[in-house]
Amino acid sequence: MIVGIIGLGTLGRAIAAGLREHATVRAIHGTNRRAAPLPDHPHVTVGSDNRTLAECADVIVLCVKPFQVESVAREIADVLTPEKMIVTCAASVSIAQVRAWTGERVQVIRAMPNMPCRIGEGMTVLAPGEQATEQHAALVESLFATLGRTAIIDERLMDAATGISGCGPAYAYVIIESLSDAGVKLGLPRDVARLLVAQTIMGSAKMVLASDTHPAALKDEVTTPAGCTIDGLMELEEGRLRHTLLRAAVAAATRSATLTSGQG
């Protein structure tokens, strides 16, 4: 299995890193045609031509920006064959658009991975096109399952997934940074504060994934009467943390739907 990645930005590199033990990975840097070695990823063969990569790859992953997808798809269209498959990781670009730009020669599956794919702890949401078979979907899901967890949804929900899991790591990093700063304010060394916060967030997330218990019930288990936690939670409610996070995800999802028209 040869996986070709067009576009080695942040996301493309994360996917390349995650697949290193599960597929032969070939990649190019994208539409700027720069070819350079990747010191951190010696398993990735880096080239400089979209068409050459598309000819040799079984699965072609488009990791360019949304407004670049059309030009790349049209460029590689005539070297595609029905045996190949395109996975597009660009927000806003529909399966129908990619199939039209490629002459409807290949099956297309939309994917929205996130940054933790780099370390095998990612979340990838997949939306197979109507023409994609169960075998196509299973193949792509098996590839991305090596990068973390996967979920299959209807294409109409992809913008929502982008706003939550696609952009979600950035929200989590802000929370980790803020709580780490609080640790420093309270006298903890910076590295200790960061460790405390990151491990706490990771452990809490794993408890949610490992349990059918609602997060609110897990929160209540930590919140003892007249204890410290309830005071902290009151401050979060005063600062409208819930409302702010909800608005952030909705804003990101709304923006996701418009990216093909600009430089997002």
Secondary structure as UniProt FT lines:
FT   STRAND          2..6
FT   HELIX           10..18
FT   TURN            19..22
FT   STRAND          24..28
FT   TURN            31..32
FT   TURN            39..40
FT   TURN            42..43
FT   STRAND          45..47
FT   HELIX           50..56
FT   STRAND          59..62
FT   HELIX           66..68
FT   HELIX           69..76
FT   HELIX           77..79
FT   TURN            82..83
FT   STRAND          85..88
FT   TURN            91..92
FT   HELIX           95..101
FT   TURN            102..104
FT   STRAND          107..112
FT   HELIX           115..119
FT   STRAND          122..128
FT   TURN            130..131
FT   HELIX           134..145
FT   TURN            146..147
FT   STRAND          148..152
FT   HELIX           155..157
FT   HELIX           158..161
FT   HELIX           162..166
FT   HELIX           168..185
FT   TURN            186..187
FT   HELIX           190..210
FT   HELIX           215..222
FT   TURN            225..226
FT   HELIX           228..238
FT   TURN            239..240
FT   HELIX           241..256
FT   TURN            257..258
FT   HELIX           259..261
//
